[in-house]
Amino acid sequence: MKKTLIAAALLAGFAGAAQAETSVTLYGIVDLGVGYQKIKGGPGDFDGSKFGLVSGNQNGSRWGLRGTEDLGGGTRAVFTLESGFEANNGRSAQGSRLFGRQSTVGLANDAWGQLDFGRQTNIGSKYFGSIDPFGAGFGQANIGAGFSALNTVRYDNMIQYQTPSYSGFQVGAGYSFNTGSGATSADSFRTNENQRAITAGIRYANGPLNVAASYDQLNQVSSLDQEKVRSWNVGGSYDFEIVKLALAYGQTRNGIFGGQGLSPFSSSDSAGIPAAFGGSYRSTAGGFRANSWMVGATAPIGGASKLFGSWQRVDPRGNTELTGDDEKMNIYSLGYTYDLSKRTNLYTYASYSQDYAFVDGLKSTVGVVGVRHRF
């Protein structure tokens, strides 16, 4: 008994000494709800619906490890390993990757910023999440439905740098040697036979004002002779306390950037919808153009709840190889959250899309009620 107590005391002492130099935090989100989606119209007058449990509505369900070690002189070694999963069935998300949401290691300093290496989201997805009334979540309602480069796009093999915030200003840039998507997902020995990416952005967030601009570019596999896919976006929000208003505008050229799927039930298309808007990959089409707009608002109700909504419109032009049609897509969305505690909240949202995915007459109606817990 005494030996056991001594061993426990020694282990506690070592753990305390290690903790003084480094720390590792376990964190996560479990988000699960009951959802409904109906898709109707379009070619062949498709008519189908689905009702059931859906995971990752407000935020993708995940667990992760975040660590830091003090290296002295204000510099820290940092890492993040984050794994996504479907809470309704326990399966891994992001193509069954172990740490598909993020897998990075880097260096950070309050004076010069942070440099990360590995898989993570592009700059635009980071900077526009706080502008979107839906926080870049809620499937069809999130800003990524109309602005594909802001749809939680992740790049493999990336070096990414972000400055500290200087009086509200912050700049970020990254380069991926192989995005892990596109025509080839495996590493090729030749650099130009991999799909590479550039991501950059700037934001100002100080007090009630939050504005951002971003740029993304995909350099395609050279042997395929495809156009570079480009996207630039600007947006901002202003908090009047009684209501926060948000605006955004963006352009995409020669293709579509894809992140999380827009259907609450699946990240892939199973209803004849153009896969570029249902899938979790990036597609190219030389000559394709799309202009996007978003208007949104968020209103707090009491101290524990808020109501938010947005209208998005996307106007496609040129090559319709990705979409099969060139109708203007409109998305109208409304959401509500109620905090049960600091970590747990209830939510509901509804979203209606007209000429969904640019297909004439295709309509998508989504409704979800759920609960989110953060730990």
QUIBELVEN-V982139 format. One record per backbone hydrogen bond with DSSP energy under -0.5 kcal/mol. CO is the residue of the C=O (numbers start at 1). NH is the residue of the N-H. If there is no record, write none. Layout:
BEGIN
((CO | NH) (CO | NH))
END
This chain:
BEGIN
((1 | 5) (2 | 6) (3 | 7) (4 | 8) (5 | 9) (6 | 10) (7 | 11) (8 | 12) (9 | 13) (10 | 14) (11 | 15) (12 | 16) (13 | 17) (14 | 18) (15 | 19) (16 | 20) (17 | 21) (18 | 21) (18 | 22) (21 | 70) (23 | 68) (25 | 66) (27 | 64) (28 | 375) (29 | 31) (29 | 62) (30 | 373) (31 | 56) (32 | 371) (33 | 35) (33 | 54) (34 | 369) (35 | 52) (36 | 367) (37 | 50) (38 | 365) (39 | 48) (40 | 363) (41 | 46) (42 | 45) (43 | 46) (46 | 41) (48 | 39) (50 | 37) (52 | 35) (54 | 33) (57 | 138) (57 | 139) (61 | 85) (62 | 29) (63 | 83) (64 | 27) (65 | 81) (66 | 25) (67 | 79) (68 | 23) (69 | 71) (69 | 77) (72 | 75) (74 | 110) (75 | 71) (75 | 72) (76 | 108) (77 | 69) (78 | 106) (79 | 67) (80 | 104) (81 | 65) (82 | 101) (82 | 102) (83 | 63) (84 | 93) (85 | 87) (86 | 89) (86 | 90) (91 | 86) (93 | 97) (94 | 97) (97 | 100) (102 | 82) (103 | 119) (104 | 80) (105 | 117) (106 | 78) (107 | 115) (108 | 76) (109 | 113) (113 | 109) (114 | 162) (115 | 107) (116 | 160) (117 | 105) (118 | 158) (119 | 103) (120 | 155) (122 | 126) (123 | 127) (124 | 128) (125 | 129) (128 | 131) (128 | 132) (132 | 135) (134 | 137) (138 | 141) (139 | 142) (142 | 145) (143 | 146) (143 | 147) (146 | 148) (147 | 150) (148 | 151) (150 | 152) (151 | 260) (153 | 122) (155 | 120) (156 | 178) (157 | 177) (158 | 118) (158 | 160) (159 | 175) (160 | 116) (161 | 173) (162 | 114) (164 | 166) (165 | 167) (166 | 169) (168 | 205) (169 | 166) (170 | 203) (171 | 163) (172 | 201) (173 | 161) (174 | 199) (175 | 159) (175 | 177) (176 | 197) (179 | 156) (190 | 193) (191 | 194) (192 | 222) (194 | 196) (195 | 179) (196 | 219) (197 | 176) (198 | 217) (199 | 174) (200 | 215) (201 | 172) (202 | 213) (203 | 170) (204 | 211) (206 | 209) (208 | 239) (209 | 206) (210 | 237) (211 | 204) (212 | 235) (213 | 202) (214 | 233) (215 | 200) (216 | 231) (217 | 198) (217 | 219) (218 | 220) (218 | 229) (219 | 196) (221 | 224) (222 | 225) (229 | 218) (230 | 253) (231 | 216) (232 | 251) (233 | 214) (234 | 249) (235 | 212) (236 | 247) (237 | 210) (238 | 240) (238 | 245) (240 | 242) (243 | 240) (243 | 245) (244 | 298) (245 | 238) (246 | 296) (247 | 236) (248 | 294) (249 | 234) (250 | 292) (251 | 232) (252 | 290) (253 | 230) (254 | 285) (256 | 283) (260 | 259) (262 | 140) (266 | 263) (274 | 277) (275 | 278) (275 | 279) (277 | 262) (283 | 256) (285 | 288) (288 | 254) (289 | 317) (290 | 252) (291 | 315) (292 | 250) (293 | 313) (294 | 248) (295 | 311) (296 | 246) (297 | 309) (298 | 244) (299 | 307) (300 | 302) (301 | 304) (301 | 305) (304 | 339) (305 | 301) (306 | 337) (307 | 299) (308 | 335) (309 | 297) (310 | 333) (311 | 295) (312 | 331) (313 | 293) (314 | 316) (314 | 329) (315 | 291) (317 | 289) (320 | 324) (322 | 276) (329 | 314) (330 | 354) (331 | 312) (332 | 352) (333 | 310) (334 | 350) (335 | 308) (336 | 348) (337 | 306) (338 | 340) (338 | 346) (343 | 374) (344 | 340) (344 | 341) (345 | 372) (346 | 338) (347 | 370) (348 | 336) (349 | 368) (350 | 334) (351 | 366) (352 | 332) (353 | 364) (354 | 330) (355 | 358) (356 | 359) (358 | 327) (358 | 360) (359 | 362) (362 | 355) (362 | 356) (363 | 40) (364 | 353) (365 | 38) (366 | 351) (367 | 36) (368 | 349) (369 | 34) (370 | 347) (371 | 32) (372 | 345) (373 | 30))
END
